[in-house]
Amino acid sequence: MKTTTNDRVVLVNLRGVKSRSDVAFDLKITPQMLGAIERGDRTPSLRLAKKIADYYGTTVDEIFFNHLGHASCL
């Protein structure tokens, strides 16, 4: 699950005005890890991706996969 620029925009928009530190604390990960996921430098485990989606009240698909379908699923 390679993160793209679109994913970064989605994650940053979902975070809104909350600080990276606050969200990371709530997710029980480091701010550095959250930043790396937002930048696309790290790919979260399925468990963490689900935790992030649940935190923001959305789905893993909405955050990490584009609406046209993921290349590995085509």
Secondary structure as UniProt FT lines:
FT   HELIX           5..15
FT   TURN            16..17
FT   HELIX           20..27
FT   HELIX           31..39
FT   HELIX           46..56
FT   HELIX           60..64
FT   TURN            67..68
FT   HELIX           71..73
//
